[in-house]
Amino acid sequence: MARTKGSFFWKLLGFAFAIPAGVAMRKILDRVWMRARGSAPPKNPAAPGTKWSEALAWAAASGIGIAFGRLVAARGAAGVYKKLTGKLPPGLESEGP
């Protein structure tokens, strides 16, 4: 039962970090795109009216940005979990090199 509580707490903490990280990353991506390209990012890159170059650039930028935001959120949540419980979250029990 303790494992279930720990897993639930870890998932809840991950959710609490993921939402603001996703919102912040989206805002950052939009601002960077506006500065670099001088126009708003494509609303729907798959739309026929969107140029291939813009669609591919937006896909690459958003993919990198979202992956970075996800990493920041996961590491932040893991740090808080470890600080509160004294151990690593479920699935991350072994620390890297």
C-alpha atoms as one frame of an Amber mdcrd trajectory, in Angstrom:
protein
   0.000   0.000   0.000   2.883   2.385   0.743   4.110   1.922  -2.832   0.709
   2.993  -4.145   0.662   6.120  -1.997   4.172   7.011  -3.142   3.226   6.446
  -6.765   0.108   8.577  -6.405   2.055  11.383  -4.718   4.708  11.205  -7.448
   2.071  11.413 -10.193   0.340  14.295  -8.450   3.633  16.156  -8.056   4.509
  15.510 -11.700   1.149  16.894 -12.786   1.607  19.947 -10.572   4.956  20.688
 -12.227   3.965  19.745 -15.794   1.056  22.153 -16.215   2.890  25.393 -15.382
   6.007  24.203 -17.232   3.938  23.519 -20.358   2.206  26.894 -20.204   5.492
  28.718 -19.637   7.242  26.839 -22.441   4.421  27.611 -24.880   4.670  31.333
 -24.051   8.455  31.261 -24.422   8.210  29.438 -27.761   5.673  31.970 -29.060
   7.889  34.919 -28.038  11.040  33.403 -29.504   9.214  32.618 -32.740   7.844
  36.182 -32.946  11.314  37.688 -32.438  13.016  35.336 -34.873  10.403  35.277
 -37.638   8.462  38.512 -37.116   5.106  36.730 -37.279   2.960  34.556 -35.056
   3.694  30.828 -35.098   1.380  28.743 -37.253  -1.858  27.861 -35.448  -2.094
  24.570 -37.314   1.132  23.531 -39.053  -0.739  20.769 -40.904  -3.113  23.247
 -42.591  -2.697  23.435 -46.376  -2.110  27.210 -46.227   0.964  26.884 -44.020
   4.292  26.855 -45.853   6.364  23.693 -45.448   9.315  25.689 -44.175   7.209
  27.272 -41.418   5.534  23.988 -40.504   8.872  22.164 -40.221  10.536  24.994
 -38.324   7.632  25.178 -35.864   7.618  21.392 -35.414  11.336  21.378 -34.654
  11.198  24.381 -32.321   8.151  23.171 -30.422   9.508  19.622 -30.162  12.767
  20.822 -28.642  10.988  23.329 -26.393   8.419  20.869 -25.090  11.079  18.214
 -24.459  13.122  20.769 -22.507  10.072  21.877 -20.500   9.188  18.279 -19.737
  12.725  17.597 -18.519  12.707  20.682 -16.289   9.318  19.718 -14.833  10.337
  16.092 -14.193  13.617  17.037 -12.537  11.931  19.709 -10.442   9.216  17.318
  -9.311  11.808  14.628  -8.517  13.824  17.102  -6.459  10.794  18.147  -4.434
   9.720  14.518  -3.982  13.174  13.606  -2.689  13.234  16.617  -0.386   9.809
  15.766   1.077  10.173  11.984   1.348  13.924  11.518   1.654  14.040   9.082
  -1.273  13.848   9.161  -5.026  10.467   8.834  -6.751   9.209   5.455  -7.986
  11.009   4.501 -11.179  13.995   6.762 -10.445  15.407   4.825  -7.521  18.879
   4.607  -9.031  20.617   7.912  -9.555  22.654   8.433 -12.710  26.455   8.546
 -12.894
